[in-house]
Amino acid sequence: MLYLIAQYFEFEGLANLIRYQTFRAGAALMTALVIGLIIGPRFIAMLRIRQGKGQPIREDGPQSHLAKRGTPTMGGLMILTALVVSMLLWMDLSSPLVWACLAVTIGFGAIGFLDDYDKVKKRTTAGVPGRVRLLAEFAVAGIAVWMMVQTVDTNLYVPFLSDRYIPLGPFYYVFAAFVIVGAGNAVNLTDGLDGLATMPVIIAAGTFAIIAYLAGRADFSEYLGIPHVPRAGELAILCAGIMGAGLAFLWFNAPPAAVFMGDTGSLALGGALGAIAVAAHHEIVLAIVGGLFVAEALSVIIQVAVYKRTGKRVFKMAPIHHHFEQLGWQESTVVIRFWIVSIILALIGLSTLKLR
């Protein structure tokens, strides 16, 4: 909104700063951070009153988690409020990529909210049936991909190789929707310990802020040999907003957590990362940068598949962060070590920009 206002006044005076995506990215980060810190205490108090007993805790999970009973969930509402306000203020709203990513963020957040609400209301960890949730997610992702393809092509670009891509054609719609849905659910599965999902999301968002900005610049993308996506630099502002909102939430989610983000936040943030990766044409790089999320999702898939076939478990408990807890690792140890892994993966992801 501020960009369009500044554009109307032809970027005269201080409004000229708004012309630059780097300035607006920094402003978006600070705006989301400040809003999140201000509304956090009131949101948490409201959630405590409305939810009473808080998020249901799995009885078959690690026994240390039973002490978290009474902690409210749906903290993702704090993240979404701060993020959406920041986006509307600082992003160029004339870009279809912006609206596609906004649709995924809000759409997945709404699906997660319904899931959280069902869990709290019925006092169960089941939530909305998986098939119904997946169908809704693919519907939202499909619409977003259709919006993006009006601007981007349908090629799958290969990292570490310059100007190498696989023309997917119509199949790209299915592939891109799968990336978005997969990212949303992978982050959702990772969100099982205080701060575990939040910081890796912040790290991934920071990484894709750089990637999106470079992809949006014709000069930089040509020099680096990466696909050029016109106006993709606007997505760096979205990434910065995710970082600011995530940092604000982490202030309240730090152990012992005063609030959980719930599916409301994890689905929205994961879906947003997936949408940004698709819009910037770095889908494969997302699997590298978000390797932690991939590992968490694979651990669940492997556990379920092997158990159904043999009746035996590969891991003591899935997702894999619970496996390490069952091995005797303290929750804080798991969280910090997973953060370190996320930083390493982000650096590897960034290396794809130059190693070609």
Residue pairs with C-beta under 8 A, 6 or more apart in sequence:
1 88
1 89
1 93
2 18
2 24
2 89
2 90
3 18
3 24
3 90
3 91
3 92
3 93
4 92
4 93
4 94
5 15
6 15
6 16
6 18
6 19
9 15
11 18
11 19
17 23
18 24
21 213
21 216
21 233
21 234
21 236
21 237
22 213
22 236
24 90
24 91
24 237
25 90
25 209
25 213
25 236
25 237
25 239
25 240
26 240
27 89
27 90
28 86
28 87
28 89
28 90
28 91
28 237
28 238
28 240
28 241
28 244
29 86
29 240
29 241
29 243
29 244
30 244
31 82
31 85
31 86
31 89
31 90
31 241
31 244
32 82
32 83
32 85
32 86
32 240
32 241
32 242
32 243
32 244
32 245
32 248
33 82
33 244
33 245
33 247
33 248
34 244
34 248
35 81
35 82
35 85
35 86
35 245
35 248
36 78
36 79
36 81
36 82
36 244
36 245
36 247
36 248
36 249
36 251
37 248
37 251
39 78
39 81
39 82
40 78
40 248
40 249
40 251
40 252
43 75
43 77
43 78
43 81
43 259
44 72
44 75
44 252
44 258
44 259
47 72
47 73
47 74
47 75
47 77
47 259
48 54
48 72
51 72
51 73
51 74
51 120
53 69
53 70
53 123
54 69
54 70
54 71
54 72
54 73
54 120
55 68
55 71
55 72
55 73
55 116
55 119
55 120
55 260
55 262
56 119
56 120
56 123
56 124
56 125
57 65
57 66
57 68
57 69
57 125
58 65
58 125
59 66
61 317
61 322
62 317
62 322
62 325
62 326
64 325
64 331
68 256
68 257
71 257
71 258
71 259
71 260
72 259
72 260
73 116
73 119
73 120
73 259
73 260
73 261
73 262
73 264
74 113
74 116
74 117
74 120
74 260
74 262
74 264
75 249
75 252
75 253
75 259
75 260
75 261
75 262
75 264
75 265
76 109
76 112
76 113
76 116
76 261
76 262
76 263
76 264
76 265
76 266
76 267
76 268
76 269
77 113
77 264
77 265
78 245
78 248
78 249
78 252
78 259
78 265
79 245
79 246
79 248
79 249
79 261
79 265
79 268
79 269
80 105
80 106
80 109
80 245
80 264
80 265
80 268
82 241
82 244
82 245
82 248
83 105
83 241
83 242
83 244
83 245
84 102
84 105
84 106
86 241
86 244
86 245
87 98
87 102
87 237
87 238
87 241
90 237
90 241
91 98
91 234
91 237
91 238
92 98
92 231
92 234
93 99
95 151
95 231
95 234
96 147
96 148
96 150
96 151
97 147
97 148
97 151
97 152
97 229
97 231
97 232
97 234
97 235
97 279
98 234
98 235
98 238
99 147
100 144
100 145
100 147
100 148
100 275
100 279
101 144
101 235
101 238
101 272
101 275
101 276
101 279
103 140
103 143
103 144
103 147
104 140
104 141
104 144
104 180
104 271
104 272
104 274
104 275
105 268
105 269
105 271
105 272
105 275
106 268
107 140
107 144
107 271
108 137
108 140
108 184
108 267
108 268
108 270
108 271
108 272
109 264
109 265
109 267
109 268
111 128
111 133
111 136
111 137
111 140
111 263
111 267
112 188
112 262
112 263
112 264
112 265
112 266
112 267
112 268
113 263
113 264
114 128
115 127
115 128
115 133
115 263
115 264
115 267
116 127
116 262
116 263
116 264
118 124
118 126
118 127
118 128
119 125
119 126
119 127
127 133
127 263
134 181
137 180
137 181
137 184
137 185
137 267
137 271
138 177
138 181
140 271
141 176
141 177
141 180
141 181
141 271
141 274
141 275
142 173
142 177
144 180
144 275
145 172
145 173
145 176
145 177
145 180
145 278
146 173
148 176
148 275
148 278
148 279
149 172
149 173
151 229
151 230
151 231
151 279
152 229
152 278
152 279
152 281
153 281
154 167
154 168
154 169
154 170
154 172
154 173
155 165
155 166
155 167
155 168
155 172
155 227
155 281
156 165
156 166
156 168
156 172
156 175
156 283
156 284
157 164
157 165
157 226
157 227
157 281
157 282
157 284
158 164
158 165
158 166
158 284
159 282
159 284
159 285
159 288
159 352
159 356
160 352
160 355
160 356
161 356
162 225
162 356
163 225
165 227
168 175
175 283
176 278
176 283
179 274
179 277
179 278
179 283
179 286
180 271
180 274
180 275
180 278
181 271
181 274
182 274
182 297
183 270
183 271
183 273
183 274
183 277
183 286
183 290
183 293
184 266
184 267
184 268
184 270
184 271
184 274
185 267
185 270
185 297
186 270
186 290
186 293
186 294
186 296
186 297
187 197
187 201
187 266
187 267
187 269
187 270
187 273
187 290
187 293
188 263
188 266
188 267
188 270
189 293
189 296
189 297
189 300
189 319
190 196
190 197
190 200
190 266
190 292
190 293
190 296
190 319
190 321
191 197
191 260
191 261
191 262
191 265
191 266
192 319
192 321
192 322
193 321
193 325
193 331
193 334
193 335
194 253
194 254
194 255
194 256
194 257
194 331
194 335
195 250
195 253
195 254
195 255
195 257
195 335
196 321
196 334
196 335
196 338
197 261
197 266
197 269
198 246
198 249
198 250
198 253
198 261
199 246
199 250
199 335
199 339
199 342
200 290
200 292
200 293
200 338
200 339
200 342
201 242
201 246
201 269
201 270
201 273
202 242
202 243
202 246
202 247
202 250
203 289
203 339
203 342
203 343
203 346
204 273
204 286
204 289
204 290
204 342
204 346
205 239
205 240
205 242
205 243
205 246
205 273
206 239
206 243
206 346
207 289
207 346
207 349
207 350
208 235
208 236
208 239
208 273
208 276
208 277
208 280
208 282
208 286
208 289
209 235
209 236
209 239
209 240
209 243
210 236
210 350
210 353
211 226
211 280
211 282
211 285
211 349
211 350
211 353
212 232
212 233
212 234
212 235
212 236
212 239
212 276
212 279
212 280
213 220
213 232
213 233
213 236
214 220
214 221
214 224
214 226
214 353
215 221
215 226
215 227
215 228
215 229
215 232
215 233
215 280
215 281
215 282
216 228
216 229
216 230
216 231
216 232
216 233
216 234
216 235
216 236
217 228
217 233
218 228
221 227
221 228
221 229
222 228
224 353
224 354
224 356
225 356
226 281
226 282
226 353
227 281
229 279
229 280
229 281
232 279
232 280
235 276
235 279
235 280
238 272
238 276
239 276
242 269
242 272
242 273
246 269
249 259
249 261
249 265
252 258
252 259
253 259
253 260
253 261
255 331
255 332
255 335
261 269
270 293
273 286
273 290
274 286
277 283
277 285
277 286
282 352
285 349
285 352
287 294
288 345
288 348
288 349
288 352
289 345
289 346
289 348
289 349
290 345
291 341
291 345
292 338
292 341
292 342
292 345
295 320
296 319
296 320
296 321
297 319
299 314
299 315
299 318
299 319
299 320
299 323
300 318
300 319
302 314
302 315
302 318
303 313
303 314
303 315
303 318
304 318
306 312
306 313
306 314
307 313
315 322
315 323
316 322
316 323
316 326
316 327
317 323
317 325
317 326
321 334
321 338
324 333
324 334
325 331
325 334
329 337
